[in-house]
Amino acid sequence: MPLSKSRDYYSIGEVLELLRPEFPDVSISKLRFLESEALVAPERTPSGYRKFFTKDVDRLRYILALQRDQFLPLKVIRARLESGEDLEGNRDVEVETLAARTDTAGAPPASPRASVATTRSSSVDLTGAQLTRAELKRAAGLSDDGLAALEDFGLLRAPHEDDAYNEDDLIVAKAAGGFFRHGLEARHLRMYRQFADREATFYGQIVSPLAHRRDPESRTRAYETLQELVELSRRMREGMLRSSLRNLP
């Protein structure tokens, strides 16, 4: 419930605390972005402060779950919301997503969290998260030296003065933190940047004819093609890695 008993709504900070146990990466910037995209419309106090009611929190939880578990772009989520899709009917979205991944990957991951961490990187739809340097370090569990090393070796690009780290930066930082805990260093991870840059250039050549057209339909097709290519790449890498690991003693 709200911290103050004199009101029946939540502040944006209270909403953040409600959502973080289930969505650790959520930030005030992310909530503001979802509002700017008209996916949630909190009321305002006379002083201009946001007023989130229970229905608003449920709506945010639904949106964040679809992004995390099904990697849906915002336009698809908006269409679902506008169609009046039942929010309560999607509480089991993670279970359904795990079942689908079992069919395509061959074996289920160890846990829902592991599944999310494995496949989330396939999303190329930026969701507007903005993190300061301190927020990124805290969320990814990195030290100053660790983050600096990732930037020095090109795994992360330090934002400009008026810019911020985004959600993809957080994914990279968290994965790097996991590698660090196994004794690896940033220099050992440079190959991932090289692989990613090569793939990005390759895919760019494929979708460029569509992406440079001005009609919305072509741009949509370019985006969908890019999403499919990224997913196919993920499956290819995973299958080939599993095959190579079978030969280890």
Residue pairs with C-beta under 8 A, 6 or more apart in sequence:
2 8
2 9
2 10
2 11
2 14
3 11
3 14
8 53
9 43
9 51
9 52
9 53
10 18
10 51
10 52
10 53
10 56
10 57
11 49
11 50
11 52
12 28
12 31
12 32
12 42
12 50
12 52
13 28
14 52
15 31
15 52
15 56
15 57
15 60
16 26
16 27
16 28
16 31
18 57
19 26
19 57
19 60
19 61
19 64
20 26
22 61
22 64
23 61
23 64
23 68
24 139
25 129
25 139
25 167
25 170
26 64
27 129
27 130
27 131
27 135
29 128
29 129
29 130
29 131
29 164
30 127
30 128
30 129
30 130
31 40
31 60
33 127
33 128
33 129
33 130
34 40
34 60
34 63
34 128
35 41
35 42
35 50
36 128
37 74
37 78
37 128
38 78
39 59
39 63
39 74
39 77
39 78
39 81
40 56
40 59
40 60
40 63
42 50
42 51
42 52
42 53
42 56
43 50
43 51
43 53
44 50
44 51
45 51
52 60
58 87
58 88
59 81
59 87
61 87
62 87
62 90
63 77
63 81
65 90
65 93
65 94
66 72
66 77
66 80
66 90
66 93
67 77
67 127
68 116
68 120
69 93
69 94
69 97
69 116
70 93
70 97
71 119
71 120
71 122
71 123
71 125
72 80
72 125
73 125
73 223
74 125
74 127
94 112
97 115
98 108
98 109
98 112
98 115
101 108
101 109
101 115
101 119
102 108
104 235
105 235
105 238
108 115
109 115
109 118
117 174
117 175
119 234
120 171
121 171
121 175
121 234
122 230
122 231
122 234
123 230
124 226
124 227
124 230
125 227
126 166
126 167
126 168
127 167
128 166
128 167
129 166
129 167
129 170
130 164
130 165
130 166
131 139
131 164
131 165
131 166
131 169
131 170
132 164
132 165
133 147
133 165
135 165
136 142
136 147
136 165
136 169
136 170
136 173
137 143
137 144
137 146
137 147
137 173
139 170
139 173
139 174
140 147
140 170
140 173
140 174
140 176
140 177
141 174
141 177
142 150
142 173
142 176
142 177
142 180
146 176
146 177
146 180
146 186
147 156
147 173
149 185
149 186
149 187
150 156
150 172
150 173
150 176
150 186
150 189
151 157
151 158
152 186
153 186
153 187
153 189
153 190
153 193
154 190
154 193
155 172
155 176
155 186
155 189
155 190
155 192
155 193
156 165
156 169
156 172
156 173
159 165
165 173
176 186
176 189
179 188
179 189
199 233
203 226
203 229
203 230
206 225
206 229
207 222
207 225
207 226
207 229
210 218
210 219
210 221
210 222
210 225
211 218
211 219
211 222
213 219
